[in-house]
Structure formats: structure tokens, C-alpha cells
């Protein structure tokens, strides 16, 4: 029923909608549910004792500072710490290149606010991260999709998309959400080169990069861009073509909502202005807490614990898939991160399958949610980080049984 309020909403709200994942989380709160739907870290890896210790330190040594307003750019010691961690020989990231945001989702929203006018085109992978779509739908972006495979975005097919005069290229190069794929080094180099030549900025979203279980770490797109400019003789700091995003949500705790962006000076200045109009600053207390936990190298050893737990859960899920999935189903083996991507047999709709699975108290995210240019009707995303091994085995057994029942009934 229409009300006076419906007539007063801004036009852009027509493209706002609830997240399919968030709605699924509401359905699966019952303890009998086994959910592979959310991108949730395992709560048992939260460093509760270390956080408690850090809170005590803050309240004893710096209580008034922790409870006071701070600068929009972020807590200086935290930015300095991140700058040191991100710098490499010959590649220097300074504290002033870093903005602390209230989760990476806020950084995505700020980028949308700064760059996207109604009808502007943004190049994304197919599939792509649902949170980015939700952030930029409000700014009425149009999406140009580039196909992805088990090695990430098929950069060799990027040229045609670049001819559409896009504002941005957005991708998740490490352990992609939703597909779990990692962009190869060859494709990274080609992407950075093509984007620079076309004058199209890259937004590199890297929440999972530190969660590698196997294989060699690959340089970020930001690093490759800096190297290219250094090789070309650039010596006056980073004025490049990449905006880099990362977060403490996957390596410390998502409830803190502490993340960071690295951007060229002109972009950083505008992001600070936009953030001032949004929330003034990220929580001082949470920033100081993150710094206290991270500053003496604790997180480095803690991340190794997370990797080991998630590697085990990935392997349990892969073994259960082998046991319970029907012929014709295909899935990948991610080298890290939190997600596994499955393609169902031809003719099996993951959205229809989900309704069967919810009756059996198991959930996943249908893949079509991640395709802004249509597609993915027979794909699904499975999260392995949040469920313990015994729950993974039972949940995949329920899922496999539901698929087989659906195929037999067809």
C-alpha cells in the first residue's frame, strides 16, 4: 500500500534492495540450521583473550583518548603500522596514503559517492562481490561484465569492455568472493597495463589476501602499479591508478568494523571529505583496540592459526563434495579464503534448489545473485569458514541429497 513516504524517497532508492545473503542469515539463525550462506569468520578464532587484554590496557593507560573524537583520516599509530606492513623494498606506502574506514563496505560506498554518476559504467567480474553491487546500485551504476574462470577475471577479454568508457574496474584478485578464484600473475600484470593505458582506475578489494593456505603469495595490483611507475622513473610518491581496500574483519574480528583504503593523493583528499559527511570518523576505541592487538606482531601468528583451521575446513568440504555431489556437478579448490564455488548439473536451478534445502535446514547462496549482467542460474557459493568439520559433512550430505532428489523428480 503506497503512503506519502513513497512519494518522497529519492529516485536512487528504486535500485536499493536488501542483501540476499543478509536475508538468508535471518532464516538460518535457528540452531538446527547448517548454513554455508554467510561470509562469516569462525567465531572460535576470535582472539578473545588478547582483545580483553587490549581493552584493559586502553582503559588503564589511554581511556580519555580512546573515548574521544579523533581525526577523519584515522588513528595515526594504526596508519603508521599499516604503512609499514604494506611497504616493500623500493615500494613505500606512507601513513598519509591510508584512510581508516568503518569496514570495507564504507570504502566501497565512498568510492561510489565520489566516482559514480547515474548511468556511469563500472567493469566487474562475472560473478562479482554482492556488497559492491549493493553499494553502487544506490548511485545508479551500470555494470559491464567480464567473464571469470578458475584463474580469475579473463583479462584477455577486457579490451572490449574498456571501449564502453567505464569509470572504474572493480575486482577481488585474491580468493575471490564468491568464486574463490585467484587472479594469476600474468593476468595481474596485463590488467594493470591495460587499465593504465586506457586511463581507467582499478579498485582492488583484498579482504582475504592474508588467508592463503597453499601456493606462493602474489603481488597486489597496487604493488605492480607502483613498480611500473618506479620503472618509468616516477619518484615523487604514489600517484597511480589503483585504489586498494583491505580489512581487519577476516583476521581479527568483523564486529570492530575497522578497515583501510590506500589511494592516490587526489582521491584520498576527496575520500576524507566524503567520510566527514558520512560518519566523521571510524570509532576511535576500535581503531586503538585493533592497533594494540596488532602492533607487536601478534596478528602474524594468529593469522597462521586461522589459516590452519580454514584449510582443514576447506579440505573437509572438498572431501564431502566428492562423496555426496551427483555426476555433472563441478567445483573448484581455492588456495585460500573462505568460499568454494560449485556449478550444478545442467538444468538444476540453484534458486529452486535452495527452497528444497531450506526445508532440510541447510542453506547456501544461489550464484545468480552475483551476476549483475545475468547468468549463474546453476551455480552456488558455499562458505566453509564458519561451520565445524562435523557440520560441514552433515550439511553437504543434506545438500547432495536435495540435488539428487530434485534431479530424479525432473
C-alpha positions in Angstrom: 0.0 0.0 0.0 1.5 3.3 -1.1 2.0 6.1 1.5 3.1 9.7 1.4 6.6 8.4 2.2 6.8 6.5 -1.1 6.4 9.8 -2.9 9.3 11.4 -1.0 12.1 8.9 -1.5 14.9 9.9 -3.8 14.9 8.3 -7.3 18.1 6.3 -6.5 16.3 4.3 -3.8 14.5 2.4 -6.5 17.7 0.4 -7.0 18.3 -0.2 -3.4 17.3 -3.6 -2.0 18.1 -6.0 0.8 21.1 -8.3 0.5 20.2 -11.8 -0.4 22.8 -13.0 1.9 21.6 -11.0 4.9 18.1 -12.2 4.3 19.3 -15.8 4.3 21.2 -15.2 7.6 17.9 -14.3 9.2 16.4 -17.6 8.0 19.2 -19.7 9.3 19.6 -18.4 12.8 17.8 -21.5 14.2 20.4 -23.8 15.8 19.3 -26.8 13.7 20.2 -25.0 10.5 23.5 -25.6 8.8 24.4 -22.5 6.9 27.0 -22.2 4.2 25.4 -18.9 3.2 27.2 -16.2 5.2 30.7 -15.0 4.7 31.3 -15.3 8.4 34.7 -16.0 10.0 34.8 -18.8 12.6 33.9 -17.3 16.0 36.3 -19.7 17.7 39.2 -18.0 16.1 38.4 -14.6 17.5 41.3 -13.6 19.8 39.0 -13.0 22.9 41.8 -13.1 25.5 44.1 -10.8 23.5 41.2 -8.3 22.9 40.3 -8.4 26.6 43.9 -7.6 27.4 44.0 -4.8 24.9 40.8 -3.3 26.3 42.3 -3.3 29.8 45.4 -1.6 28.5 43.4 1.1 26.8 41.2 1.8 29.8 44.1 1.9 32.2 46.6 3.9 30.0 44.6 5.9 27.4 41.0 6.0 28.5 40.1 9.6 27.6 41.8 9.3 24.2 40.1 6.1 23.3 36.7 7.5 24.2 37.2 10.9 22.4 36.7 12.1 18.9 39.7 11.7 16.6 40.8 12.7 13.1 38.9 11.5 10.0 42.0 10.0 8.4 42.3 7.6 11.4 44.4 6.8 14.4 47.9 7.7 13.5 49.8 4.8 15.1 47.4 2.4 13.3 48.0 4.1 9.9 51.8 4.0 10.5 51.6 0.3 11.4 49.7 -0.5 8.2 52.0 1.6 6.1 55.0 -0.4 7.4 53.2 -3.7 6.8 52.3 -2.8 3.2 55.7 -1.3 2.3 58.3 -3.4 0.5 61.8 -2.8 -0.8 61.5 0.0 -3.2 57.8 0.4 -2.6 57.0 2.9 0.2 53.4 3.4 1.5 53.1 6.3 3.9 50.6 6.9 6.6 49.1 9.7 4.6 48.3 7.3 1.8 45.9 5.4 4.2 42.4 6.2 5.3 40.8 4.1 8.1 37.2 3.3 7.2 34.2 1.7 9.1 34.6 -1.6 7.3 35.5 -2.1 3.6 31.8 -1.6 2.8 32.1 2.0 3.8 35.1 2.4 1.5 33.0 1.0 -1.4 30.3 3.4 -0.6 32.7 6.4 -0.5 34.1 5.3 -3.9 30.6 5.2 -5.3 29.8 8.6 -3.9 33.0 10.1 -5.5 33.1 8.4 -8.9 29.7 7.2 -10.0 27.0 9.3 -11.6 23.7 7.8 -12.8 24.4 5.7 -15.8 28.2 5.5 -15.4 29.7 2.2 -16.3 31.8 0.0 -13.9 33.6 -3.1 -15.2 33.2 -6.0 -12.9 33.9 -9.7 -12.9 31.1 -12.2 -13.6 30.5 -13.3 -10.9 31.4 -10.4 -8.6 31.1 -9.4 -4.9 27.5 -8.7 -4.0 28.4 -6.0 -1.4 30.0 -3.8 -4.1 26.8 -4.1 -6.2 24.7 -3.2 -3.3 26.9 -0.1 -2.5 26.9 1.2 -6.1 23.4 0.4 -7.1 22.4 3.4 -5.0 24.5 5.6 -7.2 22.8 4.1 -10.3 25.8 2.4 -11.8 25.6 0.3 -15.0 27.7 -2.8 -15.0 29.9 -4.1 -17.8 30.7 -7.8 -17.0 33.9 -9.6 -18.0 33.9 -13.4 -17.7 35.8 -15.1 -15.0 37.2 -18.6 -14.8 39.3 -20.6 -12.3 42.2 -18.1 -12.8 40.1 -15.0 -12.1 38.9 -12.3 -14.5 39.7 -13.3 -18.1 41.7 -10.1 -18.7 42.3 -11.1 -22.3 38.7 -10.2 -22.9 38.9 -6.8 -21.1 39.6 -4.8 -24.3 36.0 -4.8 -25.5 34.7 -3.7 -22.0 37.2 -0.8 -21.9 35.7 0.5 -25.1 32.5 1.2 -23.2 34.1 4.3 -21.5 33.9 2.9 -17.9 34.6 4.9 -14.8 36.2 2.1 -12.8 37.3 -1.5 -12.9 36.5 -3.5 -9.7 37.7 -6.9 -8.8 38.7 -9.2 -5.9 42.0 -10.7 -7.0 42.7 -13.0 -4.1 40.4 -15.9 -3.1 37.5 -14.2 -4.8 34.1 -13.7 -3.2 32.1 -15.6 -4.4 34.2 -17.8 -6.7 37.3 -18.5 -4.5 39.5 -17.9 -7.6 42.8 -16.1 -7.5 43.9 -13.9 -10.4 47.2 -15.2 -11.9 50.4 -13.1 -12.0 50.3 -12.9 -15.8 46.7 -11.6 -15.7 47.5 -9.1 -12.9 50.3 -7.6 -15.0 48.2 -7.4 -18.1 45.3 -5.9 -16.2 47.4 -3.1 -14.6 49.0 -2.3 -18.0 45.7 -2.2 -19.9 43.9 -0.2 -17.3 46.8 2.3 -17.1 46.9 2.7 -20.9 43.1 3.2 -21.0 43.1 5.7 -18.1 40.6 3.6 -16.1 41.2 3.3 -12.3 41.2 -0.1 -10.7 39.5 -0.7 -7.3 41.4 -3.7 -5.8 39.3 -5.2 -3.0 41.5 -7.5 -0.9 39.9 -8.8 2.3 41.1 -12.3 2.0 44.7 -11.9 0.8 46.3 -13.0 4.1 44.3 -16.2 4.3 46.4 -18.2 1.9 46.6 -22.0 2.6 49.0 -23.1 -0.2 51.0 -21.7 -3.1 53.0 -18.6 -3.3 51.7 -15.1 -2.4 51.2 -12.9 -5.5 51.9 -9.1 -5.6 48.9 -6.9 -5.2 47.7 -4.8 -8.2 48.8 -1.8 -6.2 52.3 -3.1 -5.9 52.5 -3.9 -9.6 51.3 -0.4 -10.4 53.9 1.2 -8.1 56.6 -0.9 -9.7 55.6 0.1 -13.2 55.8 3.8 -12.2 59.1 3.3 -10.4 60.5 1.6 -13.5 59.3 4.5 -15.6 61.2 6.9 -13.4 58.4 8.1 -11.1 60.0 9.1 -7.7 57.5 11.5 -6.1 55.3 9.1 -4.3 52.3 7.1 -5.4 50.1 8.9 -7.8 49.0 5.8 -9.6 45.9 4.1 -10.9 44.8 1.7 -8.1 42.6 2.2 -5.0 43.4 -0.7 -2.6 41.0 -1.8 0.1 41.5 -4.3 3.0 40.2 -5.0 6.4 40.7 -6.4 9.9 37.3 -8.2 9.7 38.8 -11.5 8.4 42.0 -11.6 10.5 40.8 -10.0 13.8 37.0 -9.6 14.2 34.3 -8.3 11.9 32.4 -6.6 14.7 35.1 -4.0 15.1 34.3 -2.6 11.6 37.9 -1.4 11.1 39.3 -1.4 7.5 41.5 0.7 5.4 42.0 2.2 1.9 45.1 3.2 0.1 44.6 5.7 -2.6 46.4 8.4 -4.7 46.6 11.8 -3.1 43.8 13.5 -5.0 41.5 10.5 -4.3 42.5 10.3 -0.7 41.6 14.0 -0.2 38.1 13.5 -1.6 37.6 10.3 0.4 38.4 12.2 3.6 35.8 14.9 2.7 33.2 12.2 1.8 33.8 10.3 5.1 33.4 13.5 7.1 29.9 13.9 5.7 29.2 10.2 6.4 30.4 9.4 9.9 33.1 12.0 10.8 35.5 9.2 11.7 35.8 5.5 12.4 35.4 4.5 16.1 38.5 5.8 18.0 38.2 3.0 20.5 38.0 0.3 17.9 41.0 1.7 15.9 43.1 1.8 19.1 42.0 -1.7 20.0 43.0 -3.0 16.6 46.4 -1.3 16.9 47.0 -2.7 20.4 46.3 -6.2 19.2 48.3 -5.9 16.0 51.3 -3.7 17.0 53.7 -6.3 18.4 53.3 -8.9 15.7 50.5 -10.9 17.5 48.3 -10.9 14.4 51.1 -12.6 12.3 51.0 -15.7 14.5 47.2 -15.5 14.9 46.7 -15.5 11.2 48.6 -18.7 10.9 46.1 -20.3 13.3 43.2 -19.1 11.2 44.8 -20.4 8.0 45.2 -23.9 9.6 41.6 -24.1 10.7 40.2 -22.8 7.4 42.5 -25.2 5.4 41.1 -28.1 7.4 37.5 -27.0 6.8 38.1 -26.5 3.1 39.6 -30.0 2.8 36.6 -31.5 4.7 34.2 -29.7 2.4 36.0 -30.9 -0.7 36.0 -34.5 0.6 32.3 -34.3 1.4 31.6 -32.9 -2.1 33.4 -35.8 -3.7 31.3 -38.2 -1.6 27.8 -36.6 -2.0 27.6 -34.5 -5.1 25.9 -36.1 -8.2 27.6 -36.6 -11.6 27.7 -33.4 -13.6 28.4 -31.1 -10.6 31.7 -29.3 -10.7 33.6 -27.2 -8.0 37.0 -25.6 -7.5 39.7 -26.0 -4.9 40.5 -22.5 -3.7 44.1 -21.9 -2.4 42.8 -19.7 0.4 40.0 -17.5 1.6 36.5 -18.6 2.8 34.5 -19.8 -0.2 34.0 -22.7 -2.6 32.2 -22.2 -5.9 30.0 -25.0 -7.3 28.4 -25.4 -10.8 25.4 -27.7 -10.6 24.4 -30.2 -13.4 22.6 -28.7 -16.4 19.0 -27.9 -15.7 19.3 -27.6 -12.0 18.4 -24.1 -10.7 20.2 -23.1 -7.5 17.4 -20.8 -6.6 14.8 -23.6 -6.8 17.3 -25.9 -5.0 17.6 -23.5 -2.2 13.9 -23.8 -1.4 14.3 -27.6 -1.1 17.4 -27.2 1.0 15.8 -24.7 3.5 13.2 -27.4 4.3 16.1 -29.7 5.1 17.7 -26.9 7.2 20.8 -26.3 5.1 21.5 -23.1 3.2 23.8 -21.6 0.6 23.8 -18.5 -1.6 22.4 -19.0 -5.2 25.0 -17.9 -7.7 22.8 -15.7 -9.8 22.9 -13.1 -7.0 26.5 -12.4 -8.0 25.8 -11.8 -11.7 24.7 -8.2 -12.5 24.6 -8.9 -16.2 22.5 -12.1 -15.8 23.8 -15.7 -15.6 24.8 -18.1 -12.9 21.4 -19.8 -12.6 23.0 -23.2 -11.9 25.8 -22.0 -9.6 26.1 -21.5 -5.8 28.5 -20.2 -3.2 29.5 -22.3 -0.2 31.2 -20.8 2.8 33.5 -23.3 4.6 35.0 -21.0 7.3 32.1 -20.7 9.7 31.0 -24.4 10.2 32.9 -27.0 12.1 34.0 -30.2 10.3 31.2 -32.4 11.5 28.6 -29.7 10.5 30.2 -29.4 7.1 30.0 -33.2 6.5 26.3 -33.3 7.5 25.4 -30.1 5.6 27.0 -31.3 2.3 25.3 -34.7 2.7 21.9 -32.8 3.0 22.8 -30.7 0.1 23.8 -33.6 -2.1 20.6 -35.5 -1.2 18.5 -32.5 -2.1 20.2 -32.2 -5.5 19.7 -35.8 -6.3 16.0 -35.7 -5.3 15.4 -32.7 -7.5 17.1 -34.3 -10.5 15.1 -37.5 -10.0 11.9 -35.6 -9.9 12.6 -33.6 -13.0 
